[in-house]
Amino acid sequence: MKARVIVTLKSGVLDPQGQAIEGSLKGLGFPGVANVRQGKVFDLNLEGTDESEARSRLTSMCDKLLANTVIENYTIEISN
């Protein structure tokens, strides 16, 4: 089974990398870009077919390593 975890900063948390990307996009001639936020994507292959168990394992992975839950949110997508 395949899974994707998307980690983003919580709203209200400063995002200097997003601001730098926004400035660079404008400098490259892409007007009308605002509020750029950067994040992380993790693609994983998991053994097994039980989606509920996979979601539970992924949640544990996020809480322990993949996301800093103090300042980041995460979403989990699972496909077969």
Summary of the structure (lengths in Angstrom):
residues: 80
radius of gyration: 15.9
end to end distance: 4.6
largest distance: 47.6
contacts: 183
relative contact order: 0.34
helix: 35%
strand: 29%
